[in-house]
Each structure stands twice: as structure tokens, then as C-alpha cells.
Amino acid sequence: MAVLPFALALLALGLAVVALRHYRRSRQLEAELETVRAGMLDSTRLASLGNLVAGLVHEINTPIGALHSNHDVLKRALDRLQVILADEQVDVHELDEVRKVVRALYEIENVNTLAVERVDQLVKSLRSFGRPGGSEVAWSDLHEGIDSTLAITRHELAGIDIVKDYGTLPLVLCRPLQLNQVFMNLVVNARQAMRDSGKLTIRTRAVGDRVRISIADTGCGIAPEHRGRIFQPGFTTKGARVGMGMGLLISRQIVEHHQGSIEVQSEVNAGSEFTITLPVAPKSLKQEAEPISV
């Protein structure tokens, strides 16, 4: 009779060992899954940025081209002034020419100032969009993230009317780099849905302890039979050369990681609206956050 309790104890011990092994393996798999998910986020972000490089190069080349052209004009203008002012006396005709050159120099200076400001704006927007440490938790101004996204996708949005209906939002505890990726995915999707022209409306509101961001377009809309599949991995209606069907899946994962939700309303040939709802301070991120500086 004493054998039975001993056997039961051995069985219980064996089950406990198996359970511990399964627990450790599940934790290991969770860690591996998180590593894969993080890598997928980085890969998707890099792919998205890669698609924008050509447009950004064009955007930056335009003001740089103006600076380069003006540099040549500036050199010739200064050379002419040196010739005129080389004489101790300047006649009336030369004085008129000096005035024209000075006016031209002022115009060149104005153009150069605008060109430098444009390059500076693009660089700041790109830095804000993909700032180092952006995957870290921080109290963030979501309007800043949306604006930087619109700035670096400006070439993509040619021909599109952009309406920014911003409400007053508090700082939101989040991973700014990841939310910027969501904004870019939705903006680029909206642009592709509108083809040559249309209107993109971005609306933000604070609702209690949550914020709501909606991105609406006047594009082709989503067919009813596709709406239930748009967040599935690999699903796309754009064709293999345009999209891989990962943008919306990644976006939903990011939003849910922030304990938020993403919903879509769409009508064929009328447009779509994606609405993101986020808590101002997700409990899952509070331990990683630094206090707001006053």
C-alpha cells in the first residue's frame, strides 16, 4: 500500500517537471516571437523609408539645385562689382549697374534663404519621423509625428488636398517611432487609393483618457468582401509590385501593443476612414516611461 503514494508522488513530480519545461519553452517562444515581431517592424519601416528615398532625394535636390545655380550667379555678380569698383571713380552708368547687381544679390539671398529653410525642414521632418531611440517609450506630441509623416510623404501626396482638423491633444505615452510607422502606412495607403487626385483628411480628438486619430480619403474604397481580410498577413488588392499586404497588419499590431484599437469604415468609390483610438497612458508602458518634465 505504501507503493501507491510513492508512485503518485513520482507522477506528480514528473508532471511538475514537464509543466516547468513547457513553461520555460513557452517563455522562450514568446521571446523569440517578440524578436521576430520587432525585426518585422524594423524591416517594414526600412522598406517604407526605402520607397520614399527617391521622392526625398527629389525634394532635397530642388532647393540644392537652386543654391547651386545661385552660387554661380552670385560669383559672376561679385566679379562684376569688383570690376566696377576697381576704378577710383564710378560714372553714372556704372552706378546704375551697381544698383541692379545689388538688387539681384538681394533676390538671390531671399531664394537661398528659402532653399536652406526647405532643406532644414526636410531634414528635421526625417529626423523626427525616424529619430534615434524612437522605439523607446516617451511622452509624445502626436501632431508632431503626423506632421513629420506628411512632410516626408509630400512628394507622394502631389495633387491631393490635405485637410488637418486637429483638436487639442495631451502628450501621449507611446513608442513614437512605431506610431509614426502607423501614420505613414495609412497615409500612403490612402494616397494609393485616390490615384491622381482626392482629399486626405486627418482629424484628431481627445475623448476622456483616450485620443482618437482618423485618416480619411476619397479614394476607391474597400469592397465588402475584402474588409474582413485587410488585416490578414499577405492580403493586398494592390498587386505584388505595389504592396506585400503587411502594412495594415503591422499597424494593427503596433496599435494593439499600445492597448488601442484600429477600425475602418469604407464605401466603394466613396473612400475609407481608418480610426485609431489610443489610451493617453497605457498601463503596459508606464513602467518604461520617464516622468514628464515640467
FINUPA-597254 format. One record per residue (C-alpha): x, y, z. Coordinates in steps of 0.001 Angstrom, whole numbers, plus 500000, padded with zeros to 6 digits. Example, Ala and Ser with C-alpha at 12.3 -4.5 7.8 and 13.67 -1.06 7.14 Angstrom:
# residues 2
512300495500507800 513670498940507140 
This chain:
# residues 294
500000500000500000 502912502347500613 503953501983496982 500884503825495688 501514507174497433 505162506983496361 504144506331492757 501670509190492874 504368511461494258 506711510453491447 503959511041488905 503222514473490384 506918515294490323 507186514149486724 504183516245485727 505667519247487510 508956518810485624 507096518533482302 504995521581483151 508118523558484063 509774522567480811 506687523605478834 506562526894480735 510224527637480028 509765526697476371 506685528895476068 508585531830477547 511433531162475131 508996531045472215 507378534295473381 510799535966473483 511640534627470015 508262535788468705 508852539272470124 512276539355468459 510728538345465141 507953540912465567 510461543664466330 512538542632463336 509450542653461145 508608546165462347 512119547366461540 512091545644458137 508717547124457244 509837550571458370 513044550334456357 511142549127453298 508719552027453644 511548554519454018 513270552931451034 510199553589448904 510333557243449959 514019557804449284 513573558716445607 510964561320446456 513049562742449284 516068562983447000 513943564915444511 512594567157447289 516096567941448547 517620568244445079 515239571049444131 516425573583446766 520012572354446468 519795572918442704 518628576474443351 521546577039445738 523997575667443188 522585577840440400 522559580928442607 526139580290443646 527238580714440037 525108583858439606 526450585244442892 530055584698441821 529523586460438495 527728589356440216 530568589819442713 533132589603439923 531279592379438074 531164594539441207 534905594116441653 535497595292438091 533247598331438539 534696599270441925 538272598755440816 538286602330439488 538534605199441942 535629606908440173 532286605345439248 530304607021436473 526501607252436376 526145604290434027 528253602085436292 526329603275439367 523060602156437777 524660598789437071 525797598552440695 522224599171441850 520975596389439543 523606593985440824 522769594779444463 519050594221443793 519916590917442144 522014589950445177 519055590622447483 516846588402445310 519471585666445340 519739585932449128 515955585569449505 515869582478447273 518832580967449089 517153581548452452 514002579748451285 516073576898449843 518058576430453066 514852576547455134 513296573876452892 516274571540453248 516319572155457012 512593571383457212 513016568113455312 515942567018457474 514074567866460688 510978566015459486 513002562942458596 514828563097461935 511520563459463783 509996560559461853 512869558182462494 514607559672465484 517190557518467253 515591555899470271 512163556409468742 511239552842469617 511669553750473275 508723554795475378 508196558550475711 505519561170476221 504929562329472675 503111565038470725 501183563011468133 500618566092465961 504386566381465579 504546562778464392 501690563272461919 503232566479460553 506637564840460076 504937561962458266 503141564354455922 506395566209455285 508383563156454222 505489561830452091 504913565197450452 506014564004447009 503607561061447299 500745563455448055 501109565610444928 497668566546443621 495957565689446921 494144568246449087 495250567774452700 492890568843455481 494246568847459035 491433569051461581 493472568948464777 491906569045468197 493752569743471442 495614566590472423 497576565827475577 501002564251475354 500566560518474814 502690557791476365 503830555684473410 506631554450471226 506782557437468831 508728555696466073 506192552885465893 503186555225465778 504884557259463036 505096553996461076 501338553534461512 500626557082460330 502817556592457268 501228553242456372 497745554750456497 498689557940454634 500433556038451830 497521553580451568 495093556491451343 497175558126448620 497294554951446559 493531554547446900 492941558045445470 495100557588442385 495548561004440686 493531563343442915 491355563499446016 491200564745449587 493023563423452623 491515564433455960 493316563873459241 491245564521462343 492372564286465985 490317564486469167 490766563873472873 487991561707474333 488314561337478096 491512559440478862 491932558460475221 492868560116471940 491382559409468554 493117559868465191 491206559334461969 492703559305458483 490094559524455724 490423559522451954 488098559987448986 489526557015447115 488175553817445620 487073552326448935 487243548701450061 484884546089448693 482665544461451373 484153541022450699 487642542380451397 487013544366454590 487299541358456854 490656540413455332 492564543696455140 494426542999458407 495397539472457391 499087538839456613 499851538896452906 496444540187451818 496591543058449322 494468544407446488 497362546486445105 499249543785443256 502665542351444065 504527545307442576 502810547818444871 502372546160448243 503085542979450193 499984543127452384 501892543726455622 501301547438456288 497879547159457898 498816544013459818 501873545757461272 499785548857462016 497200546869463953 499905545052465920 501507548365466879 498193549910467920 497192546846469949 500637546841471574 499703550335472769 496443548850474145 494488550714471480 492228549782468597 492015550480464874 488753550428462956 487796551051459345 484719552388457624 484636552257453851 482338552636450879 483246551582447356 484025554597445122 483484556968448068 486527556424450262 487758554907453501 488368556137457037 490712554441459480 490259555437463126 492904554790465756 491958555032469425 494758555079471987 494882555442475767 496794558516476889 498847556404479293 498794552655478523 499409550643481666 501752548308479782 504128551209479019 504031553144482285 506917551271483899 509205552133480976 508305555823480830 510204558724482232 508169561364484082 507025564421482141 509414567316482693 507664570412483981 
